[in-house]
Amino acid sequence: MNMLEPYGMAIILPAIFLAGLVDSMAGGGGLISIPAYLAAGLPPHFALGNNKFSSANGTIFTTIRYFRNNLIDTKVAFFSALFALIGSFLGTKTVLYLAPDFLNILLIIALPVIATILIMDKKLGKVNNSYTVSLKKKLITAVIAGLGIGFYDGFFGPGTGAFLILIYTSVLSYDFVVANANAKVVNLASNLAAVVTFIDSGKVFYEIAIPAAICGILGNLTGSYLVIKKGNNFIKPVFIMVLILLLIKVVWDQFAMS
């Protein structure tokens, strides 16, 4: 079975490596990988299924590396991941009844504001001051963030990891490195749940998905290595770039709908 244009894999493999690289550092890899799958000729549902397969495999390796380097606050990450699964289920159910189009307008307004705050606030995410935050506040925030971001992921989706990083840095006073590491646990939980669903429905084409997953793993390993070695000053510009890519996407989607 050949679903691709002749040049398909030449588009997909480098793009998935780049997506894994970006995703491991600041989230938002799907903004690169999904357009690549579609440009290579995959039907939308197969593009989503193959993307989740490659993304989930790459995120496993990134999460393990961050865990081994003691960058994950396990309690916060666990509660966020658990409630993100619940939120994602609720969001997926809700989108069957309500159109998420209004979120495009909201994001077009919110994203430039968020990017401006990040650029202007030199201290945000630079130093890990999470020790000043009580465990109670951490766990409450983890539950609310997990539920809310999970709902957003199930209902709409783009930029889920980036928004979670923003919450972790601004509310829980993590630096970008630790915030990103915690977000990966949540991403992993939601990705594994989604990939099981896509596999069960036959939307993963393994002749494409397995080579793409290998490229995604290599991208994630490269990105996580750079995060650990270079730190917060390296992540912040990538994070702002992801927000700009997300803004371009939602503006384009809004233009396409009008």
C-alpha positions as CSV (number, residue, x, y, z in Angstrom):
1,M,0.0,0.0,0.0
2,N,1.6,3.3,-1.1
3,M,0.0,6.4,0.3
4,L,2.8,8.8,-0.6
5,E,3.8,11.0,-3.4
6,P,7.2,9.8,-4.9
7,Y,9.0,12.5,-2.9
8,G,7.0,11.8,0.3
9,M,9.7,10.3,2.5
10,A,12.1,13.0,1.5
11,I,9.7,15.5,2.9
12,I,8.7,13.5,6.0
13,L,12.0,12.3,7.5
14,P,13.9,15.6,7.8
15,A,10.7,17.3,9.0
16,I,10.1,14.7,11.7
17,F,13.7,15.1,12.9
18,L,13.2,18.8,13.1
19,A,9.9,18.4,14.8
20,G,11.4,16.1,17.4
21,L,14.2,18.6,18.0
22,V,11.9,21.5,18.6
23,D,9.3,19.4,20.5
24,S,12.0,18.2,23.0
25,M,13.0,21.8,23.7
26,A,9.8,23.8,23.8
27,G,6.8,21.7,22.6
28,G,5.0,22.4,19.4
29,G,6.6,19.8,17.1
30,G,3.3,19.0,15.6
31,L,3.3,22.5,13.9
32,I,6.1,21.1,11.8
33,S,5.3,17.4,11.5
34,I,1.6,17.4,10.6
35,P,2.0,19.8,7.6
36,A,4.9,17.6,6.4
37,Y,2.8,14.5,6.5
38,L,0.0,16.3,4.6
39,A,2.4,17.8,2.1
40,A,3.8,14.2,1.5
41,G,0.3,13.1,0.4
42,L,-1.1,11.3,3.5
43,P,-4.9,11.7,4.1
44,P,-5.6,13.8,7.3
45,H,-6.4,10.9,9.6
46,F,-3.3,9.0,8.6
47,A,-1.3,12.1,9.0
48,L,-2.5,12.5,12.6
49,G,-2.1,8.8,13.3
50,N,1.4,8.6,12.0
51,N,2.3,11.9,13.7
52,K,1.2,10.6,17.1
53,F,3.2,7.4,16.5
54,S,6.4,9.2,15.8
55,S,5.8,11.8,18.5
56,A,5.0,9.3,21.2
57,N,8.2,7.3,20.5
58,G,10.4,10.4,20.5
59,T,8.8,11.7,23.7
60,I,9.5,8.4,25.5
61,F,13.3,8.9,25.0
62,T,13.2,12.6,25.9
63,T,11.2,11.9,29.1
64,I,13.6,9.1,30.1
65,R,16.6,11.4,29.6
66,Y,15.1,14.2,31.6
67,F,14.1,11.8,34.4
68,R,17.7,10.4,34.6
69,N,19.0,14.0,34.9
70,N,16.6,14.7,37.8
71,L,14.8,17.4,35.9
72,I,11.2,16.1,36.5
73,D,9.2,17.1,39.6
74,T,7.5,13.7,39.7
75,K,4.5,14.6,41.8
76,V,3.5,17.6,39.7
77,A,4.1,15.7,36.5
78,F,2.1,12.7,37.6
79,F,-1.0,14.7,38.7
80,S,-0.8,16.9,35.6
81,A,-0.6,13.8,33.3
82,L,-3.4,12.0,35.1
83,F,-5.8,14.9,34.9
84,A,-4.7,15.7,31.4
85,L,-6.0,12.3,30.3
86,I,-9.4,13.1,31.9
87,G,-9.4,16.6,30.4
88,S,-8.5,15.3,27.0
89,F,-11.4,12.8,27.1
90,L,-13.8,15.6,28.1
91,G,-12.5,17.9,25.4
92,T,-12.8,15.2,22.7
93,K,-16.4,14.6,23.8
94,T,-17.2,18.3,23.8
95,V,-15.8,19.0,20.3
96,L,-18.4,16.6,19.0
97,Y,-21.1,19.1,20.0
98,L,-19.3,22.5,19.8
99,A,-17.1,23.9,17.1
100,P,-13.7,25.1,18.4
101,D,-13.5,27.8,15.7
102,F,-13.8,30.6,18.3
103,L,-10.5,29.6,19.8
104,N,-8.7,30.7,16.7
105,I,-9.8,34.3,17.4
106,L,-8.8,34.0,21.0
107,L,-5.3,32.7,20.2
108,I,-4.8,35.4,17.5
109,I,-5.3,37.9,20.3
110,A,-3.5,36.0,23.1
111,L,-0.4,34.8,21.4
112,P,1.2,38.1,20.5
113,V,0.5,39.2,24.1
114,I,2.2,36.1,25.5
115,A,5.2,36.4,23.2
116,T,5.6,40.1,24.2
117,I,5.5,39.2,27.9
118,L,8.2,36.5,27.4
119,I,10.4,38.9,25.5
120,M,10.0,41.8,28.0
121,D,10.2,39.7,31.2
122,K,13.9,38.7,31.3
123,K,13.6,36.8,34.5
124,L,10.6,34.5,33.6
125,G,11.8,30.9,33.4
126,K,15.5,31.8,33.9
127,V,15.9,30.5,37.4
128,N,14.2,27.6,39.1
129,N,12.5,29.1,42.2
130,S,9.9,26.4,42.6
131,Y,11.2,25.7,46.1
132,T,9.4,28.9,47.2
133,V,6.0,27.3,46.1
134,S,4.2,25.1,48.6
135,L,3.5,21.5,47.8
136,K,-0.2,22.2,48.1
137,K,-0.1,24.9,45.5
138,K,2.0,22.8,43.2
139,L,-0.5,19.9,43.3
140,I,-3.5,22.1,43.0
141,T,-1.9,23.8,40.0
142,A,-0.9,20.5,38.6
143,V,-4.5,19.2,38.7
144,I,-6.0,22.4,37.3
145,A,-3.3,22.8,34.6
146,G,-3.6,19.1,33.6
147,L,-7.4,19.2,33.4
148,G,-7.5,22.5,31.5
149,I,-4.7,21.8,29.1
150,G,-5.9,18.3,28.6
151,F,-9.4,19.6,27.7
152,Y,-7.8,22.1,25.3
153,D,-5.8,19.3,23.7
154,G,-8.8,17.2,23.2
155,F,-11.0,20.1,22.1
156,F,-8.6,22.0,19.9
157,G,-4.9,21.0,20.3
158,P,-2.2,23.2,18.8
159,G,0.4,24.4,21.2
160,T,-0.6,22.2,24.2
161,G,3.0,21.6,25.4
162,A,3.9,25.3,25.0
163,F,1.0,26.5,27.1
164,L,1.8,23.9,29.8
165,I,5.4,25.2,29.9
166,L,4.0,28.7,30.3
167,I,1.9,27.7,33.2
168,Y,4.7,25.9,34.9
169,T,7.1,28.8,34.6
170,S,4.7,31.6,35.5
171,V,2.7,29.9,38.3
172,L,5.0,27.4,39.8
173,S,8.3,29.4,39.2
174,Y,10.1,26.6,37.4
175,D,12.8,27.5,35.0
176,F,12.3,26.6,31.3
177,V,14.3,23.4,31.6
178,V,12.3,21.9,34.4
179,A,9.0,23.2,33.1
180,N,9.8,21.6,29.7
181,A,10.8,18.3,31.4
182,N,7.5,18.2,33.4
183,A,5.5,19.0,30.3
184,K,7.0,16.0,28.5
185,V,5.5,13.6,31.0
186,V,2.0,15.1,30.3
187,N,2.7,15.0,26.5
188,L,3.8,11.4,26.8
189,A,0.6,10.3,28.6
190,S,-1.7,12.0,26.1
191,N,0.4,10.8,23.1
192,L,0.3,7.2,24.2
193,A,-3.4,7.3,24.8
194,A,-3.9,8.8,21.3
195,V,-1.6,6.5,19.5
196,V,-3.4,3.4,20.9
197,T,-6.6,4.8,19.5
198,F,-5.1,5.5,16.1
199,I,-3.5,2.0,15.9
200,D,-6.8,0.4,16.9
201,S,-8.6,2.3,14.2
202,G,-6.0,1.3,11.6
203,K,-4.7,4.9,11.0
204,V,-1.0,4.1,11.4
205,F,0.9,3.1,8.2
206,Y,4.0,1.4,9.6
207,E,6.1,1.6,6.5
208,I,6.0,5.4,7.0
209,A,5.6,5.5,10.8
210,I,8.6,3.4,11.8
211,P,11.2,5.3,9.8
212,A,9.6,8.6,10.9
213,A,9.7,7.5,14.5
214,I,13.4,6.8,14.3
215,C,14.0,10.3,12.9
216,G,11.7,11.7,15.7
217,I,13.7,9.8,18.3
218,L,17.0,11.2,16.9
219,G,15.6,14.7,16.9
220,N,14.3,14.3,20.5
221,L,17.6,13.0,21.7
222,T,19.5,15.8,20.0
223,G,17.1,18.4,21.4
224,S,17.1,17.1,25.0
225,Y,20.9,16.9,24.9
226,L,21.0,20.6,23.9
227,V,18.5,21.5,26.6
228,I,20.6,19.8,29.3
229,K,23.9,21.3,28.1
230,K,22.8,24.8,27.1
231,G,20.0,25.5,29.6
232,N,17.3,28.2,29.9
233,N,18.9,30.8,27.7
234,F,18.8,28.3,24.8
235,I,15.2,27.2,25.3
236,K,13.5,30.7,25.6
237,P,14.2,31.7,21.9
238,V,13.0,28.3,20.7
239,F,9.9,28.7,22.9
240,I,9.1,32.1,21.4
241,M,9.6,30.7,17.9
242,V,7.0,28.0,18.7
243,L,4.5,30.6,19.7
244,I,5.1,32.5,16.5
245,L,4.6,29.3,14.5
246,L,1.4,28.7,16.4
247,L,0.2,32.3,15.6
248,I,1.0,31.8,11.9
249,K,-1.0,28.6,12.0
250,V,-4.1,30.0,13.6
251,V,-4.1,33.1,11.5
252,W,-3.8,30.9,8.4
253,D,-6.6,28.6,9.6
254,Q,-8.8,31.6,10.3
255,F,-8.1,33.0,6.8
256,A,-8.9,29.6,5.3
257,M,-12.3,29.5,7.1
258,S,-13.3,33.0,6.0
